Amino acid sequence: MSDETQHYLVTGGAGFLGINQVRYLLARGHRVTSLDLLPFDYPERSQIREVQGDIRNRADVDQAMEGVDIVIHTAAALPLYTPEEIHSTDIDGTRTVL
């Protein structure tokens, strides 16, 4: 498989780290899917496949991973979330992605 044909999934693709990763990959000609709770409201929206969903939800993750070669996991709960939400997203969500 050549780098030019790889399809990446970026979890948290609408977040600060995620959008920068998406832009990096698009600039190098890769196909990209973004999985995020929030809509992907960036100029690059027409260049990606967007799945609006939750990394803690197996069906959302499975849908986002369809046809994907490589996963870059950047989704995380923000510090302003409750400790329970942070644990649920950062630990349980990561388990779902794995």
PEQUIDA-V143579 format. One record per residue. N is the residue number from 1. SS is DSSP state (a for helix, b for strand, c for the rest). Layout:
n->(N;N)
ss->(SS;SS)
//
This chain:
n->(1;2;3;4;5;6;7;8;9;10;11;12;13;14;15;16;17;18;19;20;21;22;23;24;25;26;27;28;29;30;31;32;33;34;35;36;37;38;39;40;41;42;43;44;45;46;47;48;49;50;51;52;53;54;55;56;57;58;59;60;61;62;63;64;65;66;67;68;69;70;71;72;73;74;75;76;77;78;79;80;81;82;83;84;85;86;87;88;89;90;91;92;93;94;95;96;97;98)
ss->(c;c;a;a;a;c;b;b;b;b;b;c;c;c;c;a;a;a;a;a;a;a;a;a;a;a;a;c;c;c;b;b;b;b;b;b;c;c;c;c;c;c;a;a;a;a;a;c;b;b;b;b;c;c;c;c;c;a;a;a;a;a;a;a;a;c;c;c;c;b;b;b;b;c;c;c;c;c;c;c;c;c;a;a;a;a;a;a;a;a;a;a;a;a;a;a;a;c)
//
